[in-house]
Amino acid sequence: MTIKWEKYNNLVLEGTTLHRRSCLGRRAMITHWQVSVTAVLAMLALLLPACTGGVPGIQNEAVNVTTEYDKVKAAYDKAIVDLTTAQSQTKAFQGDNDSLKASQEKAKQDLGNALARNVQLERDLKDAQSRLDTTETRLRSLQGEYETLKATYEKTPIPTSVTIQAPTPAPTTPVATPKPTPVPTPTSTPTPTPTVITSEAELVSFLSTNFSSLKTSLGVTKFTFEVKHNEDIYYPWDYKIMVHYDDSFFDKVYSSNKISTEEANKMADEFRTHQEKLARAAIALMPNTKLIGGYYARYPQGVITYYSWANLAPATSYSTKYTDAKITDFGWTPKSLLWSYYGSEGVEDRFLGRR
């Protein structure tokens, strides 16, 4: 048997070639059969006692083979460590990539909300300009009436003297005074309740006639009404009913030390009942119409709502478009749609009463 190393450290054993497996992934191939390095060492260990005198240097070959095996194994172990590290880095990169995608989606959503908010502000600006134009027109009309009255007054001559006629002497014979004919007292004709309401003006008139005041356990409070008609596909309602209330009266429910907690909560229930009656009456007089409403107040710091309601669903977000909203029965909506903008959640109703 002949054992030697040829070029590229290929081990030759009786015509059988062993290729050393490197860390670069070269596979081991044997021409006739596979012989592991361990088997070669075992064969050398058996041959050494009989051949110590006949094959000088065979021990050195065995040592070289063992050393080469250790180098290959060390390179393989290092390659495994490098692979594990690369896999960990890949996972970390994937996590950073997912976080970046989430941030991008959040930025897109914020941009959409900002654009929708801008659209709402433009609508409010147009409404304010329209009201200002109406006020200016009315002011010009009143100015014209004033100028006409002033010109008429200036043209009317003022008398320089006044003739006083002496009174006619009373007759000496008494005259029977006729009894006055009784005049019937006129009775007010009640305003008939409409059977169907089809416009903002009719709705405001109906609400002002029937729901503009409430007699509570602590006195009477007043309300005014603002109604808006929607013709935009991005909003789910037809009419929005905003009931403006007396701030000072509502403050009593919250903080007055003149009433107890029980009295405050009783008043809160009275306001809730009043709003529900108002809502059901409007729904009955406006069939096949999508309505939202509630107590409403707008301040520089924001909007406050109480006891908001709707007869449509879903009614929890402005992302619901007009065609997606379906008419339902009356229901409370804790997230009010009285003030918001497209794509956002409604404003959370404020709690009225004491806990």
TASULMO-V27772 format. One record per backbone hydrogen bond with DSSP energy under -1.0 kcal/mol. CO is the residue of the C=O (numbers start at 0). NH is the residue of the N-H. E is the energy in kcal/mol with one decimal. If there is no record, write none. Layout:
co = (CO;CO)
nh = (NH;NH)
e = (E;E)
//
This chain:
co = (1;3;5;9;10;11;12;15;17;21;35;36;37;38;39;40;41;42;43;46;50;54;56;57;58;59;60;61;62;63;64;65;66;67;68;69;70;71;72;73;74;75;76;77;78;79;80;81;82;83;84;85;86;87;88;89;90;91;92;93;94;95;96;97;98;99;100;101;102;103;104;105;106;107;108;109;110;111;112;113;114;115;116;117;118;119;120;121;122;123;124;125;126;127;128;129;130;131;132;133;134;135;136;137;138;139;140;141;142;143;144;145;146;147;148;149;150;198;199;200;201;202;203;204;205;206;211;213;215;218;220;223;225;227;231;232;237;238;239;240;241;242;243;245;246;249;250;251;259;260;261;262;263;264;265;266;267;268;269;270;271;272;273;274;275;276;277;278;279;280;284;289;289;290;291;292;293;294;296;298;301;303;304;305;307;308;309;310;312;315;316;320;325;330;333;335;340;343;346)
nh = (13;11;8;5;17;3;15;12;10;24;39;40;41;42;43;44;45;46;47;50;54;57;60;61;62;63;64;65;66;67;68;69;70;71;72;73;74;75;76;77;78;79;80;81;82;83;84;85;86;87;88;89;90;91;92;93;94;95;96;97;98;99;100;101;102;103;104;105;106;107;108;109;110;111;112;113;114;115;116;117;118;119;120;121;122;123;124;125;126;127;128;129;130;131;132;133;134;135;136;137;138;139;140;141;142;143;144;145;146;147;148;149;150;151;152;153;154;202;203;204;205;206;207;208;209;210;222;220;218;215;213;243;241;239;234;321;229;291;227;293;225;295;223;249;250;253;254;255;263;264;265;266;267;268;269;270;271;272;273;274;275;276;277;278;279;280;281;282;283;284;196;237;238;310;240;308;242;305;303;301;298;296;349;294;332;292;330;327;325;345;319;324;312;309;348;346;343;317;335)
e = (-1.3;-2.2;-1.3;-2.0;-2.1;-1.2;-1.5;-2.0;-1.5;-1.6;-2.0;-2.3;-2.2;-2.5;-2.6;-2.3;-1.5;-1.9;-2.2;-1.8;-2.4;-1.4;-1.5;-2.0;-2.2;-2.4;-2.5;-2.4;-2.5;-2.6;-2.3;-2.2;-2.0;-2.3;-2.7;-2.4;-2.4;-2.4;-2.7;-2.2;-2.2;-2.0;-2.1;-2.7;-2.3;-2.4;-2.4;-2.5;-2.3;-2.1;-2.4;-2.2;-2.2;-2.4;-2.4;-2.3;-2.2;-2.3;-2.3;-2.3;-2.3;-2.1;-2.2;-2.3;-2.1;-2.2;-2.3;-2.4;-2.4;-2.2;-2.4;-2.6;-2.2;-2.4;-2.4;-2.4;-2.4;-2.4;-2.6;-2.2;-2.0;-2.2;-2.4;-2.1;-2.0;-2.5;-2.3;-2.2;-2.5;-2.6;-2.4;-2.3;-2.4;-2.3;-2.5;-2.3;-2.4;-2.5;-2.3;-2.3;-2.4;-2.4;-2.0;-2.5;-2.3;-2.2;-2.2;-2.4;-2.4;-2.2;-2.4;-2.4;-2.4;-2.3;-2.3;-2.3;-1.6;-1.9;-2.7;-2.4;-2.4;-2.4;-2.6;-1.9;-1.8;-3.0;-3.0;-2.2;-1.3;-3.0;-2.3;-2.5;-3.1;-2.4;-1.3;-2.5;-3.1;-1.7;-1.9;-1.1;-2.1;-2.6;-1.8;-2.0;-2.3;-1.1;-2.9;-1.3;-2.3;-2.4;-1.9;-2.2;-2.1;-1.9;-1.7;-2.2;-2.0;-2.5;-2.1;-2.1;-2.1;-2.4;-2.2;-2.4;-2.6;-2.1;-2.1;-2.5;-2.1;-1.6;-2.8;-2.8;-2.0;-1.8;-2.8;-2.4;-2.5;-1.7;-2.8;-1.2;-3.6;-2.0;-3.0;-2.0;-2.6;-1.9;-1.3;-3.3;-3.0;-1.2;-1.2;-1.1;-1.9;-2.1;-3.2;-2.0;-2.0;-2.8;-2.6)
//
